Amino acid sequence: MSRRLVEFLNEIAGILYVGGILSHIVIGAVIGAPDAGTAAIVYQYKLISAYVLILPGLGLKILCDLSLFWIWNERAWWMRIKLALIAFLAINAFVFLVPMMPELLALAQASPPDAPVSAAFHALEAKEALVGMSNALPLALEIILGAFKPGLFGERRLQTA
């Protein structure tokens, strides 16, 4: 596999990952959870898109970045920081966010469809929102580092000298 192919796959992975996240934000903002039936539909969509877009995109990003690091010896500081950021994003996704989605779906489905969602649903939804928001800065930095590959720390001095 060539480096160009890995970099291309990394772009596709970013589209899947970020696109899935943006779709979660949009559906939540547009539809929300006015009643349990709507909340169940929204969280069914979020769960499926997490399995189809977000997790495969994140997994592919991790594989591509690790390939660049280990196979093509991309050891610049931007890559090291990018790997740390992607590790943070992966922990948030696999440990916190994705396990919350089936719980939120179950809480929405537990109420009659035309009834309001429960207080437990709102509490878990608020927790999901906070964890999701904690991804914003690391994700933005990870994307910027991958796109611009800046010289950092000693690398900058070597480039400008």
C-alpha distance (Angstrom), angle and dihedral (degrees) to the residues before:
residue distance angle dihedral
M1 . . .
S2 3.79 . .
R3 3.78 126.0 .
R4 3.82 90.1 -118.6
L5 3.79 90.5 56.8
V6 3.82 91.0 49.7
E7 3.81 90.8 49.5
F8 3.83 89.8 48.5
L9 3.81 91.3 49.6
N10 3.80 88.2 48.8
E11 3.82 88.8 57.0
I12 3.81 91.1 49.9
A13 3.81 89.3 47.8
G14 3.80 90.3 52.6
I15 3.79 90.9 51.1
L16 3.81 91.6 51.0
Y17 3.80 93.6 45.1
V18 3.80 99.4 43.3
G19 3.81 92.8 36.7
G20 3.78 90.7 54.3
I21 3.79 91.6 49.1
L22 3.80 91.8 48.4
S23 3.80 91.0 49.6
H24 3.83 88.9 54.6
I25 3.78 90.6 52.1
V26 3.80 93.9 46.6
I27 3.80 97.2 47.3
G28 3.80 90.4 47.2
A29 3.80 92.4 49.4
V30 3.81 96.4 43.3
I31 3.79 101.3 39.2
G32 3.80 104.2 16.4
A33 3.79 118.3 172.2
P34 3.82 108.4 -70.2
D35 3.80 91.4 155.5
A36 3.80 138.2 7.0
G37 3.81 94.1 -100.4
T38 3.79 93.2 54.0
A39 3.81 91.2 43.1
A40 3.81 89.4 53.2
I41 3.81 91.2 52.6
V42 3.82 92.2 46.3
Y43 3.80 93.4 49.2
Q44 3.80 92.7 43.6
Y45 3.82 86.7 56.3
K46 3.82 92.1 45.4
L47 3.79 91.5 50.1
I48 3.80 93.5 49.4
S49 3.80 93.4 45.3
A50 3.80 90.1 49.3
Y51 3.82 89.7 55.4
V52 3.82 95.0 41.4
L53 3.83 103.0 36.5
I54 3.80 115.8 9.4
L55 3.80 103.8 43.5
P56 3.82 96.4 40.1
G57 3.82 89.8 46.3
L58 3.78 92.1 48.8
G59 3.80 92.1 45.5
L60 3.80 91.8 49.7
K61 3.83 90.9 47.7
I62 3.80 89.6 53.1
L63 3.82 92.4 48.7
C64 3.81 92.5 47.4
D65 3.80 94.2 47.4
L66 3.80 92.3 46.5
S67 3.82 89.4 48.7
L68 3.79 90.7 52.3
F69 3.80 90.2 47.8
W70 3.82 99.2 45.2
I71 3.82 105.8 25.9
W72 3.81 101.0 33.7
N73 3.82 95.1 29.7
E74 3.80 94.6 -126.4
R75 3.82 94.3 172.6
A76 3.80 100.8 154.3
W77 3.80 117.1 132.4
W78 3.79 92.6 -109.1
M79 3.82 88.8 61.2
R80 3.79 93.9 46.2
I81 3.79 91.2 51.4
K82 3.82 90.4 43.7
L83 3.81 90.0 54.5
A84 3.81 91.3 50.2
L85 3.81 90.3 49.8
I86 3.80 93.0 48.1
A87 3.83 88.9 49.5
F88 3.82 89.1 54.8
L89 3.81 90.7 48.5
A90 3.81 91.6 48.0
I91 3.80 92.7 50.8
N92 3.80 90.7 49.1
A93 3.80 91.1 48.7
F94 3.80 101.0 43.0
V95 3.81 99.6 33.9
F96 3.80 103.0 35.0
L97 3.80 119.2 10.1
V98 3.79 105.2 40.2
P99 3.84 94.4 44.8
M100 3.83 88.9 52.3
M101 3.81 94.0 57.1
P102 3.83 98.2 68.8
E103 3.81 88.2 45.4
L104 3.80 91.4 52.0
L105 3.80 90.8 46.7
A106 3.82 91.2 50.1
L107 3.81 91.4 48.6
A108 3.81 90.8 50.6
Q109 3.81 91.8 47.4
A110 3.82 91.6 48.8
S111 3.81 92.1 69.6
P112 3.81 126.4 67.6
P113 3.84 108.0 -89.6
D114 3.80 95.0 -114.2
A115 3.82 94.5 43.8
P116 3.79 125.1 94.0
V117 3.79 116.5 -96.0
S118 3.80 116.6 -98.2
A119 3.80 127.8 -97.8
A120 3.82 87.6 -112.5
F121 3.81 89.1 57.8
H122 3.81 91.8 50.7
A123 3.81 91.8 47.8
L124 3.80 93.2 51.1
E125 3.81 91.2 42.7
A126 3.82 89.8 54.2
K127 3.81 89.8 50.4
E128 3.81 90.3 49.5
A129 3.81 90.0 50.7
L130 3.82 92.1 51.7
V131 3.80 93.5 48.6
G132 3.81 89.8 45.9
M133 3.81 91.7 50.3
S134 3.80 89.9 51.4
N135 3.81 86.4 65.2
A136 3.80 94.9 59.9
L137 3.82 100.3 84.0
P138 3.82 96.9 38.0
L139 3.81 90.4 48.0
A140 3.81 92.9 48.6
L141 3.81 91.2 48.3
E142 3.82 92.0 46.7
I143 3.80 90.9 52.4
I144 3.82 93.1 46.1
L145 3.80 93.1 48.6
G146 3.81 91.8 48.9
A147 3.79 93.1 47.7
F148 3.80 100.5 43.3
K149 3.82 102.5 25.9
P150 3.80 92.0 -155.8
G151 3.77 124.5 -159.4
L152 3.80 106.4 -111.7
F153 3.78 135.6 -169.1
G154 3.81 109.8 -22.8
E155 3.79 91.7 0.5
R156 3.81 90.6 67.4
R157 3.82 92.4 53.3
L158 3.79 90.6 50.3
Q159 3.80 92.1 50.3
T160 3.80 96.0 48.3
A161 3.80 97.5 40.6
